Amino acid sequence: MATILRTLSYQYQWLYDTISGVAAISVGGEARFHQLPLQGLKIHSETKVLDVCCGSGQATQYLVQYSQDVTGLDVSLLSLQRAQRNVPQAKYVEALAEEMPFLDNQFDLVHTSVALHEMKPAVLREIVKQVYRVLKPGGVFALVDFHKPTNLLFWPGLSLFLWLFETQTAWQLLETNLAGVIEEIGFEVFKHQLYAGGSLQVIQARK
């Protein structure tokens, strides 16, 4: 069960940004955090990019630095309105991630940042299936999200963060082999790297 802090963090942009900034310190700051899932990928100005669960554009602002064809998708109209103000270079679509209103084989890169942990397992699988559908053959799915810490020193901080700001689905993700789920859908995982004592995972997978 999430606390009132979760509700407040989504209601007030400054609080959400502060929380995100503090959480990213463990990997060298927010800019580096958002670069982690993009490392090693070839992204140019015409790369068709989809930012799934883009929120208020926290990661979208980095994607538009690479590509001039970025689309942000989110179910929250309020978040999309904020994203439009924060990152006007991108296009935005209001929809559920598990019901993407896009044609098959449309994007070169699908990205998502700390969003899958908010989904129930069945919904998470549907989202991955949708990502696979909308990606072009050879396209890449790149993401960063929580992972069960491999260093015990990181357990207290992650546990406190999840207790204050997340729901049961975040705890479920810690027990999920996310890379395995992605491979079951049909992807080839070519990068699975852990950061911050194993509390964060970066996955890059090819269709």
C-alpha positions, -999 to +999 in steps of 0.1 A: +000+000+000+014+034-010+014+063+014+001+098+008+036+108-003+030+089-036-002+108-043+015+141-035+045+133-056+023+129-087+002+159-078+031+183-074+058+183-101+084+199-079+081+171-053+083+144-080+114+160-095+130+163-061+124+126-053+137+115-087+168+136-083+176+122-049+170+086-061+193+091-090+223+102-069+233+065-065+242+063-102+257+097-105+228+120-109+196+123-130+213+130-163+234+099-161+204+078-148+184+086-179+214+079-202+219+044-188+194+025-210+206+044-240+243+036-237+258+019-268+227+024-289+229+041-323+202+068-323+202+095-350+179+124-359+155+102-379+152+073-354+116+067-346+114+066-308+085+058-285+088+067-248+063+045-230+048+058-197+066+091-204+050+109-175+059+146-175+088+141-199+116+134-174+133+109-198+118+124-230+139+155-226+170+133-231+155+113-260+148+145-281+185+153-279+191+123-301+161+121-323+137+146-340+110+119-341+100+111-305+066+102-293+056+101-256+028+078-245+010+080-211-024+073-197-024+105-176-036+136-194-022+158-166+012+143-171+010+147-208+001+184-205+032+188-183+053+169-208+041+191-236+052+222-216+085+206-205+095+190-238+075+205-267+099+189-293+081+156-288+046+144-299+023+129-272-004+103-272-029+096-243-034+058-241-028+027-220+006+011-225-010-023-228-033-010-256-010+011-277-028+028-306+000+023-331+005+002-362+027-028-362+064-024-369+064+014-365+093+023-341+130+018-342+134+022-304+109+018-276+121+032-242+106+032-207+121+045-175+111+031-140+075+024-151+071-013-154+073-018-116+039+000-114+022-027-134+006-059-122+024-090-137-003-097-163-004-061-174+034-060-176+034-089-200+008-073-222+029-041-223+060-061-234+039-078-261+027-044-273+063-031-274+073-062-295+044-055-319+051-018-325+088-023-329+103-028-364+122-060-369+157-054-355+143-026-333+154-022-297+135-021-264+155-002-238+145+002-201+157+009-166+138-002-135+141-016-100+159-049-093+164-069-061+197-056-046+227-078-048+245-057-022+228-059+012+238-023+019+213-011-007+183-029+008+174-004+035+173+026+011+154+008-016+129-007+009+122+027+024+117+043-010+093+015-021+074+017+011+070+055+009+063+060-028+054+027-045+028+000-043+028-038-041+036-042-078+071-027-072+078-055-046+065-080-071+090-068-097+118-075-074+108-111-075+104-111-112+130-122-138+122-092-160+148-102-186+133-136-187+098-123-193+111-101-221+128-131-237+096-152-234+077-127-255+103-131-283+130-106-277+167-113-277+182-096-246+217-085-255+224-063-224+213-068-188+234-047-164+229-039-127+237-006-110+235+009-075+243-023-057+219-043-079+189-021-070+186-009-106+186-029-138+191-018-174+179-041-202+183-037-239+166-063-261+162-067-299+131-078-318 
